[in-house]
Amino acid sequence: PFDITFINGCYWLSLPQVHVDIIAFDSQTDCLGPIAESSIESYEKTLSLYKGNYLEGNDYLWSLSKKEAYLKKYYTLATAMAVYYMQRDNYSAAERILQQSLENSPLNETVHELLLKCYFLKRDQVAFVTHYQALQKLFKTELGIEPGKSIQALYKGLLTNNP
């Protein structure tokens, strides 16, 4: 059901029973408390609402600030959840979230670093080295740079600790 009214020279369309994911994402991210075992399900539900960048494929100038704001909310939520899972040795959940995050923004160095730390902590040397090499190639190809110093130090630390 919908309602169309004419108020002050303008038409107003009201859709009271329509689910709008962006409104749900906003309201849920604004009221989430600290991550805990009792709230992780709410965090997972909220994270699942993010299906991609705001108005993806449409580079409207007016939407760029909104796109950036939603992406920032998403990454804040995703990285906090990944850290939460890594602190509880649930590396598969952390890896899942970080991989999804990289699908939305493949050049996000912070997420790459967290994923490498996840592989490091779970002692998955093959995944660590494979991801590092793919990251190195991606950054060189797309940006013409090497990964950041903290990522390089993490890599050198792995090589030093595992001859």
C-alpha positions, 0 to 999 in steps of 0.5 A: 500500500502507498499514499500520494498526497499533495502538500504545499504544491508538491506531491508526497509519496508515502510507502509505510510498509516498504523495507529500505535497507539504507534506513535500516543500516542507519538506524542499526549502526546508530544504536549498536552498543559495544560488541559482546557475545550478547550483541554479536548477532545484531552486528552480523545482521547489521553488517549483512545489510550492506550490499555494496557502495551507495548508488554503486555504478552511478557517480552522482556528485551529490552522492559522493559524500553519502557514499563515503559516509556509508563506506566509513560506517561499514568499515568501522563496523566490519573491522571492529567485528573482525578484531572481536572475532580474532580476539576470540580465536574465531579466525574463520569468521574474521576472515569471512568479514575481511574478505567481504570488506575487500570486495567493496574496496580492494585497495583498503590497506587497513583491511588487508593488514587485518587479514594478514594478521588474521592469517598470521595469528592462525598460523596459516603461512601459505594464506599469509604469503599468498595474500601478501604477494597478491596485495603487493602486485595489486598495489604496484599495478593500481597505485604504483606503490609498495604496501605500507611499512606496517604490512612489510614489517609483518611480512618480514616478521613472519619470515624471521620467525619461520626460517 
